[in-house]
């Protein structure tokens, strides 16, 4: 196995074009597990650890451009107010050591349905920035996933960043696991309320062949939330929202949980997270944020 160590993004893209089967590695929290268990033996590893520009973030025009290698720890400590849903998900990732190494770019690169970053990215209409020697393109995250651990990423492309809208209302994330820490989600869910546009976004994790949305639940919430009065959320709205989220899932039975359990858990998570999010609006503790 070859080990390739570029020192610039341009050099990394040239090496990826020359070695399209090379597996990118930055934090290594997924790749090294597969290597250690001999589940994967690529012809080459492409080390992105020396590319400082991938570990930076910036905020412009109402969006945060998050470098692909910004670790989860920094999302929690530096972006919790700006990207609360993503920060909530980042807090649930593995152990402190894994959060210090793992990144959203790594989650997107592996495209695992259980990745914790996927639901909040889907709920907030993020975009994925990818690059190759042929140029750079931006892919809506809702068009990025193609199936279990498959994405639209071409063999010569690298993920360089993800751009996420600054919150314009409350966001929530929750997941169910077999224990409280260092656990792969049995299922997870994220919701984002846009107070300016009066829309609701959703993201479902670990309950389908790829991360999913619940469009019917989004439409219901957008139509039924008391936007003008900001009164408390009616119980029947949260229950129906949960039912529609569960109906949008496409789970399977596996060692972590049954399909029926995942649907039930998602209905509960969805109803609760929508309630938590709207409560912060109705009690006046949160409002839309401008840039």
N, C-alpha and C positions, 0 to 999 in steps of 0.2 A: 504494500500500500504506500503510495506517494503522499507526502505531506507538503502542501504548497502554502507559502507564507508571504502574501503580497503586503506591501507597505502603503499602497494607495488604492483608492477605489478603482481608478483606471487600470491599474495593474491587476486587481482582482477580477475585473470584467474581462480583461484579455485572457487571463488564465481560465476563467469559466468558459469562454468561447473555445479555447484550445482543449479543455478537458470538461466537456459537458456532463460527464458522469461523476465529476468530483462533487462530494457532499459538503456544503458550507457548514462551518462550525464556528460558533462564537462562545456562548456560554457552555455548550456541550451537554446541557441537562437532559436532552432527549437522545442525541447521537451517541454519547458515551455509554448510556445504558444499553442501547442496541448493540454496540460493539462489544461490551463486556459480556453480554449473553450470547454473543456470536449469532445474533439475529440479522445482522447486516455486515457486509464486508465489501465496501465500495473500493474501486480502484485507487481513489485518491480522496484526501480531505483538503478542503480549502479553508484555511484558518483566517477568519476575519477579525481576530482580536486586536490587531495593530491599527485598524482603520478608525481613527479617533472621530471622524465625522459621522460615523454610524452610531456613536454613543452621545450625540448631542440632540437637544430639542429646542424649538423656537416657537414663538406665537406671533402670527400675522393674520390680519383680516378675519378675525373670528375663528381661526383654526389653529390647532397645535400640530406642528410637524414633528413627529416623534421618530428619531433615528431608530433603525431596526435593532440596534444593540443596546439601547437604553435599558438598564436592568429594572426589574419590577420594583426593587427597593426605592429607586429614585422616583418612579411613578407615584408610589405611596407618599414619599416625603416631600416631593416638589410639585405634584399636580393633583393632589386630592381635592382641592377646591375647584379647579378648572375642569378636570375630567373625573368626576366623582365615581361614576359607574366603573370605569376602567381601574381606578384606584382600589375600589372595593374588591374587584376580582383579583387584583394583584396581591392584596393582603392574604388571599386564600391559597396562593400558590406555594406548595411544598413547605420547605423549612427556610429559615433566614438565609442559610447558605445558598439554597437554590434560588431564592429571590434576588440574591446578590449577583447571580450569574445569568439566570434566565431572562428572556426578553420577549416582547410582543412579536418581533421579527421571527424569532425561533418558533413561537406558537403558530404563526402564519405559515412558515416554511414547512413544518411537519403536517399542517392541515388536519390534525387529529380532531375528530368530532368532540372529544372531551376537553379540548384546550380551554382554559379558563378565560382567556382574553377574547375569544370569539363572540360570545353573547353581547357584551357591552359594545364591541365594535359594530356588530349588526344593528343594535338598537340605536346607535348614534350616526348611522350612515357615514362611516369612515371610508376613506380611500386608501388603497395600497399603492405605493410608488415602487416600481420595479425598473431595473436598468440592465442594459447589455451593451456590447460594443455597437449595436445597431441604434441605440438611443434609449430614451426614458419614456415610459408610459404610466398612466394612472388608471387603476382598476377599482371601480366601486367594490367594497368588500362584499356586498350582496351578490356580486357576480364572480367572486374569487374562487369559491369552493366548488368542486365538481363531484366529489364522492369521498369515501373513506380514505383519508390521507392523500387526496388528490386535489390539485388546484390548477388554475389556468397558467401557472408559471411555466415558461418555456425552458428547455434544458440549458440554454446559455444565459438565463436571466438570474439576477440576484435581487432580493428584496432590500431596498435601501431605506425606506421609511414608511410610516403610516400617518396620514393626516386625519385628525379627529376634530369635529366642531366643538368649540368651547360650549359648555353647558348653557342652555337657555331655559332651564327649569330643573326640577329634581330628577335624579337618577338612582336606581337601586340595582343590586345584584345579590343573588342568593344561590346556594348550591346544597345538594344533599350528598353526603358521603358516608362511608362505613365508620368513620371516626372524625374527630374535629380537626385534625391537622395531618399534613403530608399524605393526602388522599386524592385519588382520581375521582372526579365527580361521577356519581350515579346519574345525576341530571343537574342542570343548572339553568338559570334564567336571569335575564336582564331586561329592565324597562327604562325608557327615557321619555320624559314629558317635555315637549317644546311649548312653552307658554306663549311665545310670540306667534308661532305658526298654528298653534292649537292642534298639534299632532302628537301621536304616541308611537314610539318605536319599541320593538321587541327583539330578543335574541334567545334562542334555545340551544343549550349545549348537552352533549352526551345522551341525546334521545332521538337519534336518526343517523343516517349514513354520513351526514355532514352537518355543520351548524345550520340552524334553520330560523326563519321568522314565523310569526303568527299573524298574517295580514288581516284576517277577519277579526281577530282580537284587537288589532290596532284600530281598525275602522269603528268597532263598537266603542272603544274607549274615547276616541276622538269625538264621536257623536253624543256620548252620554255623560262625559265629565261636566260638572257645573262650572264652566269656564267663567261666566259672568259673576255669579254669586260667590263662587269659591266655597260653597257649602261642603260639609263632609261628604265623602263618597258613599252613595247608597250601597247597602250590602248586596243587593241583587246585581248591581253592576260588577262588583268585584268577583262575585260567584260566576257570572256569565263570562267574564273576561278569562277567569281560570279555566272554565270549560272549553272555551275556544282555543286557548293556548294548548291544552292537553290534546285537543283534536288535531292540531297542526303538527304535533310530534309524530315521528315515525320510528319508535323504539323497537328494540329487540330484547329477547331474553339472553342474559349472559351471566358470568360469575358474579358481577356486582349487583344485579337486580333484574327483576322481570320486567317485561314490557308494560304489564298492567300497573306495577308499582311505580314505574317511571311516569306514566300518564297521571296517576293519582298525585304523586309528589309535585309534578309540574302544575297541576291545577291549584294546589295549595300554595306553592311558591309564587305563582303568578298573581293570585288574588291578594296575597299578603304584600308583595312588593309594590303592586299598584296602590294598595291602601297606604303603605308607608310613604310612598312618594307623594301621593295627593294630600296626605295629612300635613306634610310640611308646607304645602301651598295654602290649605284652608286655615292653618293656624298662624300664617304669616311669617314663618321662620325662613322661607326661601322665596326667591323671586327670580325673574329672568335676568341673565347677566349679559351685559354688552361688552364689546371689546374695548 
